[in-house]
Each structure stands twice: as structure tokens, then as C-alpha cells.
Amino acid sequence: MAVKAYEDVDILWKDRKRWCGLPLSFTRYRIIRKPGKWLKLISDVGLLKSEVNEINLFRIDDLQVYQSLTNKFWGTGTVIVYSKDQNMPKLELKRIKDPYRVRNLLTELLEEDRAARHLVVGEMHGGMGMM
């Protein structure tokens, strides 16, 4: 990730989309933190040209884990992230290693980020929303 906007950041987690449990892909995922500023989930797809998508963690509404039988065999799965981000309402972290650990990490970081921003999440109107 050689983008200037991501200099001086802490990489809290990174992985690639996997094939048969091996990271043989040009799809990369990261959770990064700019200390005192923000926490972001980044999806970077491509080799010769790249499509980079990001979601600020405090915008995440819900997380889901999907694991097929073959995913279970290889120890991989997909974490589906639903967010309030207009450009990226759904992001799939496809075939990553230890998907339940990643979901738990995202949940912990999400709570930490919301607390730092003094945001409260409430179950109102049938869904999650910030009050």
C-alpha cells in the first residue's frame, strides 16, 4: 500500500483473498489506524490498476460471517461488512484466514472507535443507528 494518504499509519490486521487456503490473490485487505485520527477498513483489488475502497470503522452497522464447507476445510471464510457509507454499503472480505477472529477484532475496534468519538449506538427503528 504505497498511497501517500496512508503514510504514518499502524496496520492492525492484513490478509489477502485466499485460494485453497493460500494467499494467491491481488485482493488485499487491511485495518489501519492513524493514531488520534481514524480507523479504516481498506480493500485494495488489482495488480496493474487498483481499486481501493475504504470504510471508516465507526460507520459499520453490522457484520456477518459466511463459511462454506470448503472454506471450513481451508480455515477461511468471508466477513460481510454492512455500513452507513454511501459509496460502500456492503464490503465482503472474501476467503480470509480466521474469519471469526477478524469479525471479533472489527467488533472490538468498532466499539473503541465509537467510544473515542463519543458515539452511542441504539437499536431504534428496527436497525442499528447512532443517536
N, C-alpha and C positions, 0 to 999 in steps of 0.2 A: 504494500500500500504506500506508494510514493507520492500521494497527493499532498500538496503543501498545507491544506486545511487540517490535516491530521498529524501535524508535527507536534511534538511535546505532549503526547498522549500515553496513557497507560493501557496496554492491551490486557483485558481481564480474561478473555477467552477467545480462541480462534479454532477454526476447523475448516475442512473442505467437504463438499458433497462427495460421497464415497461410492465406489463400485466394488461389490464383493468385500466390503469392509476396508478397502484400501483407498486412500485419498488421491485418486487418479482423476482429477477434475480441474477445470478452470473456474469453478464456482467456489468462492471463498466467503466465509462468514466471520465476523468479529464483533465482540462487545468491547467498546473503548470508552475511556474516561478522560476528559480534560479536567484535571483537578480543580475543584472550586467552580467549575463552569457547567459541564453537562456529561451525560451518559448516553451513548448511542449504540444501536444495533445496526451493523453495516452488512450489506450483501453486495459482493463485487463479482460480476459474471463476465468472463471473456478473456481472450488472450491478445489478439491483435487490436480489437476495440473492446472497451469495457462499458458495462452499465453498472453504475454504483447507486444503490438505494440505501437510505438511512432512515431510521425511526428513533426519535428521542424516547428514551425509556418511559418517561412519565406519561407519554401518550398511549401506552399499551393498555388495552381494555381487558383482553383475555388471552389465555394460552391453551393450546391443545397439543397432545402428543399422539401420533399415529405410528403404529409399528405393525407391519405385515409379518407373516411367518418367516419369510426370508430375511427381513430386517432383524428379527429377533435372533436368527441364526448367526448373523454377522455382527450383532451388537450395535446395530444402527437403528435410526428411526427419524421421523420428521416432526419437528416442532412447528406448529402453525401459530403465528402471532397475529392477533387482531388488534388494530389500533384506531385511534381517532385521527390519524394522519390522512389528509385528503388525498395525497398522491400515492400513499401506500397503506390502504386499509387492511390488507392481508399480505403477510410475508411468510413464505414457507422455507424453513431451514431444512432442506431435503437431505435425507440419508446421512445424518451426522452421528458421530460416536456418542454414546451415553445420553440419549435424548432426555431422559428423566432428570439426570443431573443438570443438564443445561436448562431445562424448564425451572428447576428449583433455584439455580443461580439467577436466572432472569427475574424470578419472583422476589428473591431477596434484594437484588439491586433495584428493582422497581419500587419496592417499599422504602428502601433507603433514599432513593432519588425524590420520591414524593414527600417524604418527611423533611428532607433538606429544603424543599420548595414550599413547605407548609401547605401541601395539598391534602385534602381529605377525600376519600373515595366512599361513595354511598351507593347502596342498592336502591335506586329510585327509578320509577317508570319502567320497570321490567329489565333493566340492564345496569351496567356499571356506569357511573358518571361522577365527575368531580363537582364538589359543592363549594 
